[in-house]
Amino acid sequence: MKLIAQVISWLALVALMLPSLLFLFGAMDNLDAVKLIMLIATVIWFVAAALWIGRSEEAAGSA
């Protein structure tokens, strides 16, 4: 469970940075779509990161 949450949180961080970079370099021209993608990625990151950050292996296994 912890590994899955870590992978999802890292992918969400990539999804958070990628639209802004694409917009910066002109590959995306719809600012509303960039904002929506970044909002969704932020929510996913907060949920996934809350599942694993600050928890040890022993605590995660017993919960």
N, C-alpha and C positions, 0 to 999 in steps of 0.2 A: 504494500500500500504506500509506504513512504517513497519508494523508488518511482512509482507511477506518479505521485504528486510532484516529485522533484522534476521529472521529465516534463510534465504538463506546465509547471511553473517556468521552466527554462524556455519552452516553446512559446509561452505567452509573452515572455520578455522579448523574444525575437519578433513576435507579431506586434509588439508594442513599438519597436524601433523601426521596423521595415517600412511601414506606410509613410512615416515622416521623412525617411531618407528618399523614398521613391518620389514623394511630393517635392522635396528639395531639388532633386535632379530632373524633375519634369516628367517622370514616367507616369505619375498620377496627377490628374488635373482637377479632380473633384475633391475639394476640401471637406465637404460634408461626409463623404465616404471615408476619408482619412480619419476624421474625428470619431465616426461611428466604430471603425475597426479598432482604434486606439482605446475607446471606452470599453468595448467588449473585452479586449485583451487585458485591460487593467482589472476588470472585475474577475476574470478567470485567474489572473495572477494572484490577487488577494485571497481568493478561495483556496487555490492550490497551495500557496505558500503557507497559509495558516495551518495546513494539515501536516507540515513537516518541519518548518523552521523552529528551532529551539526545543526540539524533542529528541531525546536519546533513543537508541535502539531498544533498550530495555523497557522504557516507558511506552513506546509505540507498540511493542509486542504484548504488553499486559493490558492495554486499554481496549 
